[in-house]
Amino acid sequence: MNNNRKPILYKGEIYSQPVTKNSGGGSIKYPITFEEAKNRIQSDITRVQDVIRELPKNTILPNEVVVCMRMHPSFSAKSYYPDSLFDGKSERFGLQEVGSRIYNNENKAESEEKGKLFFVRGTESALNQFSKYLDSHPTKLTKKFTEDVRKISSIDLLSENEQILGIPDDWEAGRLEAVLHPFEIDHEIALQHFIDILASSGANMDKIKYKQYDEGVTFISLYGDREIVKAISGYNPLRTLHPLVARDFSAVERGTPMQGSPIAPKFVKKPSIVVGVIDGGYISGNPALDPYVETEDAVAGSPMTQYQQHGTQVTSAVLYGALNQYKNTDTLPEPTVSVKNFRVLSSTTSDPDLYEVIDAIEKIVPENEHIKIYNLSLGPRGQILDDHISRFTFACDLLIQQHNILFCTAVGNDGDIEGYNRIQAPADMVNGLAVGAYSKINTEITRAPYSCVGPGREGNKLKPDLSAFGGCSQNPIHLMGENQNFRILTAGTSFSSPLVSAASASLVGYSNNTINSFIARTLLIHGASENTDNHSFELGHGVLPDNIEQLVTCPNSSYTIIYNGEIEPGKFIELPIPWTEEIQKGKVSFRWTVATQTNVDPQSPDDYSTSSIVTSFYPNKLKFKFKNGNTSKTLDLSKNPEQELELLKEGWIRDSPFPVSESGQTPYQVENDLRADFKWDSLDTRRKNKNADHVFNPMFHLHALERGKRYKSEKVKYSLVLTVSATKAEVDLYSKVRAKYTALLPVKLDIENRISVSI
């Protein structure tokens, strides 16, 4: 270990304690009166029913219909959920909310406020009953009901432009992904009804795949052309339709073989730490790779050479990283991880069936409980869209949450295509790691031009998570293929992601159960952000450190601590920040990364992450805000505790029983502002600098949040990694903390040959 760095600490959660807080809010201003809202809604319902009656019978189901209930933009927060309008434990009107998304307010510029749209399922009778109930005598209407009605902006049907997403003007034909709303009365016939429409429109029935999830929605993969798109446009049960094309490995990742390669290591032992590589297969024959690789054909059909070559090179990147640092005369060190290579692509078609890939992944993960880290260097081509959740993304997020694994995923290679350069599924997972590629030329690190950029989707907008070396045309990454006599010069995010996968697996596998896959995700991003100030949509929170040691150690005059635990939804806990009052001079840096492992809601792209943690930072436990009428002042009681008594005598009162926070939610923020501050993101990083003499018993308050009505968690999982630095301190901060907080333990990696991912 580097003598200038000390092991990071864990078990910080031992010092946590519950906190009781009252959540308050300001008065609510409604845009219109109940009478105005009633008249508008009744008119909308009549108009919707007229449209439905005129629709061709094959565009609607026999009993149920889905309408759009658009809320006024001021009422997007969970607390404004209009539950008095929907069926709950007992039937109200026969209306059920079956999903949501964001819509553009037509009365505003696109850059301004957006509203929340609820998909509401019901029958014609239910709509009539709701409309009739609005005319009830005021004494029969509850206050909650009248307020919920006043939140509604309009009721209508989803337009074709809102259904058909991401199909470019020059598109003629190809594979598509359709998403159907969940139904109740018509549940048994909904899927067949849609398939019958496809059949009557001339679709190739052999190319249709589908998956119905317990979570409600149905995902369908089909092959269609403009005529088929036209036939299903306006189909009421259809939520979205979006292109579904597998990434073309040859687009960037054309490997060029070059004579000569490092010498294979002398085989001693196959590492027990396994990275699952889900890719195009593997070609045996290279003694540097074969002893450390197990293979499995997870799909039927014969392998295709180009896919196998890709999978072999990804495997090389996992085992040895970039070979740029090695001469042909160098003998490679034995890898510290091994690989199980799952082939999920076959030669049955020139257009890989991604639903077959997802089916395979959903089988692979539960059958390989010993594998905690998987690498995904494949997925659909095309940037993510905010109003569409790909089955690939949802399936992977669900597997992470259910099986406590981690997917490290390449963000895609269309970063140089303006207008189409946003990250690609499944890199938009909120529970996974999205890895971009950087290029290094003359020691300068920049985003590789092909590497896709952020933002991510609601629930984790700060994508990519981090970047690793992926090479470029000027400085390609060097890898191995099936021939031991050649090294492959190539580039692509496919090869930056495996470097992160190997580092993640080493953290989990060699930490003696101290670090699990969830903590590893947090720790990787925290380590990558050590030398950066802010997240970048190009490189993420930073780049993967040259050596894994940097992730589990901290520099002089600092300490890093891991807190890991669970909080009941709606509850608060306090996490003390270890400190010593002996430090009174210089600046102190507080840098933290907090992550949540969340359930996901495929029916609500705007509320995709169903839980989060809001972290409030208090640098001084005795710094309070006081008010006297309209006048306020802040007082540091650690400097002069008796001054509070004087203020109280003069009529001042504490504005809050809690100290002054320097991050976290502030009172009366609207939902759009909170989302902009990443309230619902599953991962967040922050940095605060303070003068040492202004720090006194610092602490965090963590507030566990949950939203939506479909998914409830008993506990919200969190992982927080904190680094405190006091470079001007005359005392050893690390030693003082260890002496004062004796339950904290150092993290040690039991790894003989330190893994290096330097280039």
N, C-alpha and C positions, 0 to 999 in steps of 0.2 A: 504494500500500500504506500502511496505517496505520503512521506512524512509530514507534509504541510497540510494534509487533510485528515479529518477524523471521522469515524463511523457515524452515520446518522442514527437517530434514536427512535424508538417506537414505544407503544403502550401509553401514548399521551391521553387516550380516552379514559384511563384509570382515574384521572383527576377531574373528570366531567361531573357536573351536577345539574339537576333540573332547575329551571327558572320559570316563574309564573309571570305572564304578561297579559295585559288586556289589549286586544286588537280593536282599535277604534277607527272611525272614518268620518269624513265630513258629510254635510247634508247633501242629498241627491237632488239634482235639478233635472226635471223631465222636460223633453223638448215640446211636448204637446199635451193637451188635456185628455182625459179619458174619453170624453165624448168625441173629440176629433179623431183619436186613435180608433175608437169603435167604428165610426163611419168609414174610415179608410180601410180597415181590415175587412169589414163586411163587403165593401165594394171589391176588394182584391179577391176574396173568396168566390164571389159570384163570377168574376172575370176568369179565375182559374178553372172553375167548374165548367164554364162555357167552352174554354179551350180544350179541356179534357174530353168533353162530349164529342167534339169535332175531330179528335185524333183518330187515326186508323186503329182498329182493334188490336193489331199486332204490335203496336207501340206502347201498350199499357197492359198490366196484369188484370185479370178479371175482377178482383176484389179491392186491391190496395193500390195506392198512389203515393208518391213522395213529392212533397211540395217544399219550397224554400221559404223559411221564415228569416227574413233579414232584420237584424237588430240595428238600432241606431248606433253609430260609431262610438258613442260615449259609454256603451254598455257591453264591452267585450270581456270584462273580467269575470272570473269564476263566481264572485260574490253576486253578480247580477243575473245568474242563471235563472231563466223563467220557469222554474219547475212547477209552478201552479198551473201551467198550460198543458203539461204532459202527463201521461199515465205514469204513476209510480207504483206503489204497492197495491193501490186500488185504482180502478179505471175512473178517469175524470171525463174525458170527451171521446176517448178512443184514439188520441194522438200520441205518438211516441217519437222522441228525438233519437235519430239513428246515425248521427254524425254531424260534423261541422267543418267549416273552412272559412277563409277570409274572402271578402268580396270588396271590389273597388266601389267606393261611393260615387255614383255618377254625377252627383252635384258638387264634387270636389275634384281638384287636380289629382292626378295619380300619385304625386309625391306627398299628398296630404293624407288625412285620416282614412283608414280602412275600417270596414265594419265586419261583424261576425255573422255568418250565415249558418243557421241550423237546418239540417235535413230532417223533415218531419213526415213520418209515415202514418197514413190513416186511410179510412174509407170515405166515400162521398157522404155517408151518413154521419161520420165523425166531424167532417167539416161543417155540415149543416147544424149539428148539435152545438158546436163551438160558436158558430155565427149567431144562433138563436140565444145562447146563454148570455151573449154580450148585451142583449136587450132586457135582461133580468132587472128587477127592481133594485136600486142601489143598496138597499138593506141586505140583499142576499149575496152581494159581491164582497169578498174579503178585500182588505187593503192590499194584501200581497198580489192578488189577482189583478186588481185595477192598475197597480204599479207595473206588473209584468206586461200587461197589454200596452202601456204607454212607452215601453222600451222598443216595441216593434216598429220598424220603418216600413216594411211591406211584406206581403205574401205573394209568391209567384212560382213559376217553374224555372228550372235550370235551363239557361240558354245553351244553344249548340256551341257557342264560343267558349262557354264555361265547361262543357263536357269534353270537347275534342281539344287535346292539349299537345303542343310540341310537334305537330306534323308540319314540316316545312312546305312551302309552296311548290317546290320541285319534286316532292315525294310522289311516287306513283304506286308502289306496292311494297309490302314487306310484313314482317311480324309485328303484331300489336299486342298490347296488354290492356284488357278491359277490367274495370272494377264495378261490381254490382252492389247495390244497396242490400242490406239484410231485410228479409220479409218474415212475416209471422203467419198470416192466413194462407198466403200464397208461397210459403217457403218451399214446399215440395215441388212446385211446378216452375219456380222462377228461373232456375238454371236451364231447364229443358226448353222453356219458352224462348230464352235468348238464343240457345243453340239452334232451335227451329228457324229463327229469323236468319241466322247465319247460313243455314242449309238452303233456305229458299232464295238467298242472295247469291248463291254459287260459291260459298266458301269451301275450301278444302277441309273436309271433316277429319281427315287423318292427321291434320296438323293442329287440332284443337286440344289443349291441355287446360286443366283447371284445378283449383284448390279452394275448398271451403273451410274456413277456420272457425273454431269455436268462438273467436272474438267477433264474428258477425259477417264480415265482408267476404265476397267471393272474388278471387282473382282468376282471370281467364287469359290464356295465351292463344292467339289465333293468327292465321296468315290472311291478309286481305289487301284489297286495292281500293281505289277511290270510290268505286261503286259500292263496295261493302261498307266503307266509312259512311257514305251517304245514306245507306239503308238503315244503319243503326244510330245515326245522328238524331237526337230528339227522343230516343227510346227512353221512356220514363225511369225504368229500373237502373239505367246506366248512370253510374256516377262519373267515371272518367274513361277516356280512351287515349292511349299514349303509345308511341313507337317503342318496340322492344327488340333491340339489335345487339348481338354480342359484340364486344370489343374486338377490333381487328389487331391481332398481335403484330402484324407486319407493318402497321402504320408508322411506328417509330422504332420498334424493337427488332430491327433487322440486324442480326449478329454477323459480324465479319470475323472469320477465323484467322488467327495469326499463328504461324509456326512457333512452337515452344510454349512450355507451361511449367509452373513450379513442380517440384518433385512431391509425389504422394507421401504422406506421413507414414511412419511405421505403425501398423495397427496394433494397438494394445488392448483397448476396450471400447465397446460401443457405448456412448453416453446414454444414461437412462432418461435424461431430459429430452422429451420428444416435441418437435414442432410439426403440426399437421399442415402439409402443403396441399391445398385443394387446387388442382390445375389440370393441365392437359396430359399428364402422364410422365413417364420417366424412361430413358434409354440407358440400359446398363452397359458396362464396358470400361468405365474409368475407375482405376483402382483408388483414386483419391476420393471418390464418391461412394462407390458400391458398398463398402463395409459399413457405412453409416446410414444406409437408406433401406427402408422397407416399403414395398409397393402394394397397392390394392386397386383393382378395377372396380370403381363404384357405379359404373354404368355399363349397359350392354353395348355391343358394337365393337369394331376394331379401332385401335388407336390411330391417330393421324400423325405423321412424322413432324409436321410443323408445330402441332400442339405439344407433342412429347419433348421436342427440343426446348420449347419455352419452359415446360415444367422442369426439365433437367437443369436449365440455367437458373431458374428460381431456387431449386434445391441447392445448387452451388452457392448462391448468394446467402442462403440460410447457414450453410455449414462453414463457409470461409470468409464471407463478406466480399468486399472488393479486393481483387488480386493485384491491383495497381501497385501496391507496395512491395510485391514480391518479384524477384528476378527469377529467371528460368533455372538458375542454379540453386535457388533456395529450396529447402525442404519445409513443407507446410507443417505447422503444429497440428496435433490432433484436434478436431473440432470439439467444442464443449457441449454441443447439442447434437442430437440425431434427428432424422426426418422420417416421417411416414407420409409417402406421396400417394395421394388419392387421385386417380384419374376420373374426371367427371365430364370429359369431352370425347366424342367418338366420331367415327367416319360415316355414321348413318346418314348424315346430311352435311351439305356445305354451309348450312345456316345453323349453327349450334343451338339446340333447344335449351334455353336458359331455365325453363321450368323443370326439365329433366335434371339440370344441375342443382337447382334448389331442392328438388325431391331427394337427391343424393346427399346433400349437405344435412338435411333434416334427419337423415338416417345415420350418417357418419358420426355426428356429435354424440348422441346418446349411446352409441355402440363403442365409443372410445373414451371412456371416462378418465383414463390416465392422461389424456392430452388436454392441456389447459390453454394452449396458444395455437391459433390457426392463422395461416397466411392466405389471403385472397388477392391474387393478382389478376382477377378476371371479374366480369360483370357486364351489365348492359352499357352500350355506348349511348351517349347523349346526356346533356346536362340535366341535373335534377330540376324538378319544377315544384314550387311551393304547394300547389294544390293537388299533387299526386304523390302517393306513397307507393313505391315499387314493392312487389312481393319480395324481391331479393332483399331489400333493406329491412322490411318488417320481419321476415323469417329469421334473419341473422340477429336482429335486436332481441327477438323473443328467445332465441337459443342462448344468447349471452345471459339474459336474465334468469332463465330456467336452469342452466347448467353451470353457471359461474365460470365461463370461459372468456376468452378475448379474441376477437378477430382484428388482425392488422390488415388494412385494406388499401390498395393502391387507388389514388384519386382519379386516375385516367390520364390519357395522353393527348387531349385536344386543347391544351392550354394556349396554343398559338392560333386557334381559330376564333377570331373575334366574334363575340355574340353567342358563341357556343362553348365557351371555355370554363364554365362552372363545373365543380366537382361532379363525378358520376356515381350512381348507385353501384354497390351498397356503401360507398364511403360516407354517405350521409347518415349512417347509423348514429344514434345518440349514445349508445353504450360501447361503441367500438373505437378503434384508432384509425383515423384517415391519414395516410402518409403521402406527402408530396415528394418531389425529387428536386435536389439542388445540384448545381454544377459548380465546379471549382476550377477557376482559371487564374493563374498567377496569384494563388493564395486567396483570391476574392471569391466569396460564396454568394451566388445569386440563384434565383429560381431557374431551374432548367426550363427553356422556353416552351416545351411541350406539356409541362406539368400543370394540370387543371388547378383552378383557384377557387377560393371561397366567394361568398359565404355559404355555410351549410343551411340546413332547414331549421324551422322553429323547433327548439329543443336542444340544439347545439349549433348555433350559427357560426361559432368561431372554428371554422374549418379552413385548410387542413389543420389537424392537431399538431403535427410537426413534420419536418422534412428530413430525408436522409440522402446520401449521395446516390444519384441515379445515372450520372454521366451525361454527356452531350456529344455532338459531332466533333468538337474540338478536343474534348477530354472524356472519351467513353469509359464506361465501367468495364473492368476485365473480369470475366467469369469462366467457368469450365462447362464443357459439354460432354458428350459421350466419348469423345476421342481424347485420350490423355496427352497426345502430342500437340494439341492446339489449345490456345486460350481464345475465348470469344470476346470481341470488342463490340459493345452494344450500348444501349441507353433506354431508359424507360422507368416509369413509376413502378412497373412490375418488379424491378430489381432494387428499388429503394425500400419498398415495403418489407421484403424478407430480412433486411438488416435490423429493422425495428422488431420483427417477430423473434429473431434470435436473441436480441437483448431482453425482450420481455420474458421469454422462456428461461433465460439464465437467471433473471431476478426471481422468478417464481421457484424454479427448480433448485437453486443453490442457496436459498435463504432459510432453509430449515423451517419451512412453513410460516415464516414471519411475514412474507409478502405473498399475497394471493394475486390472481389475475386482475382484480379490481384495483387493488393498491398499486400494482405494477403500472396500470394505465395512468393513474394520477402521478406516480413517481417519474415516469418517463417525460410527461409534459412539464412537470416541475423542473426536472433536470435540464430539459431543452431550453427552458425560459431563463436559466441562470444568467445568461449574458445578453438578454434582450429586454427591452422596456415594455413593449406592447405586442399583442398579437398582430400578425400580418396575414391578409388573405392570400398572399403568395407563398410564404414559408411557414405559416402557422405560428405556434408559440416559440419556435426556434428550431435548431437542427439537432439531430441525434449526436450526443457527445462522442468524441473520438474513442473513449474508453468507458466501459460500463462502470468502472470504479467511481467515476464522477457522479453517478446517479445515487450511490449509497454512501458517499462521503461529503463532508462540508469543509470549506476553507477555514483558515485561521480566523480567530476573532468572530466566530459564528457558530451556530448550531442549527441542525435541521431535525424536526420531530414529525412523526407520523401519528395522526389521530384516526381511529377507524372504529365505526360503530353503527348503531341504528337509533332512530328517533321516531316516536309515535307521531303520525300526521297531526299538524296543528300545534304540536308542543315545541318548547324551547329547551335548549341545554346551554350551559356555560362551560367553555373550555379555557382554563387559565393558560396564559402564555408565560412560560418560565422566564424569570427576570431577576436581576440583582440590583438593589438600590445603590450599590457601590459605584455604578457607572453614572456619572453626572455630566460628562463632557462629550462633545462630538455628536455626530449624526448616528441615528439608529435606523436600519432598514428592516422593514417587515415585508416579507414576500411569501404569499401563500397560494396554493392551488387546491381547490375543493371540487370533488366529483360526487355525483349521485348515480347509483345504478337504479334505473327507473323502469317501471312498466311502460308499455307503449300502446297507443290507441290508433290503429290503422284507419278508423273511421273519421278521425279528426286531425288532418295535417296541421291545423293551426294550434292544436293542443296535443301534439304527438307524444311529448314526454308528459307523463301523468303525475310526476312528483319532482320536487326539487328542494334544494337547501338554500336559504338566504342567509348569508354570513355577515354579521355586523361586527365591526372591529372597534374596540374601545382601548385606545392607547393609555388612558389614564382613568383608573377606576373611581377617582374622587373628583373628576371634572364634571360639573353639572351646569345646566342652563337654568336661570331663574327668570321669573316674569313678575311684573308689577303693572297691571293694566296692559297697555299697549307697548310698554317698555320691557326690554329683555337684556340680560347680561350673562356672561359665562364666568364661572368662578372655579379656580383650582383649589379644592379644599386640602390637598396634600401640602400646599404651601402655607395655608392659613386656615385651619379648621374652625377657629372661633368666629371667622367672618360671617359664617352662615347664620349664627344667632343674631348678629346685628341686622342682617338683611331681613330675617323673619320678623323682628320687632318693627321694622319699617314697612311691613306689609308685603314683602316679596315672598313668593312661593316657588318651590321647585317645579319646573315645567314637566319633569318626568322623574319617576323614582330611579331611573337608570342614567348612567353617565352619558356624555356626549359621544355619539358614534361618528366615525370618520369613513364608514362605508356601510352599505346595506340600505334597505328600504326606508324612505323617509315618509312621514305622514302625508296622506292625501295625494300621493302620486297616482296618476291615471294609468290604466293598464298598458296603453301604448308606450308610455314612458318607461314603465317597468320592464316591458319586453325589450325595449331598446337597451336597457341596462342588464339584459340577459337574466332576468328573474327566473325564467323557466328553463334555462340552459342546464344540461346535465354536467357541465364542467365550466369552471371560471378560474381565472388567475388575477391576482391583484398585487399591487406593490404600494407601500406607504413609507415615507421617510419622516422621521421625527427627531427633534432635538432631544438628547438623552435626558435633560433635566425636565422635560415635559412628559416623560414616561413614568407611570407609577402603577404597579400591579396590572399590567395590560391583560386583556382577555378577548375572547370571541363569544358572541351569542349566535347559536345556530337555530334557525327556525325551519322546521320541516313542513313543506307545503304539499298539498295534493289537490288535483283538479279533475273535473269530469265526474260523471255519475256511473260509468260502466266498470271502472277498475279501481278497486280499493286495496291498499296495502296495510298490513298490520304494522309494519315499520318501514321507514325510509332509510335505505342504506347510504352512508356517507363515508368518504375518505378525504382527509385534509392533510396536506403536507405543508409545513411552515418552516421557513428559514429566517432567522434573526441574525443580523450582522451589525457589529459595533466595531468598526475598523480602528477607531481612535481610542478605544478603551485601554486603560492601563491594567486591567485585571483580565484573567482568562475566563471569558464568558462561558465557554463550554464546560470547564471544570466546575465553575460555580453552579451551573445548572445541574450537573450530574450530582453534586454534593447535596443540593437542596431538594431535588426531585429524585429520590432514590429508586422509585419504581420504574423509571425510564431505563430501557436496555438498548445496547448498541446492536445495530443490524450487521451481521457478518455473512458474507458470501463464501460458502465452502466450495471454492473453485480453484483448482491447482493452476491452470493456465488461464490467466485473465483474458477474457474475450476482448478483442480489439476490432473496432469497425472503422478505423481510420483509413484514409484513402492514400 
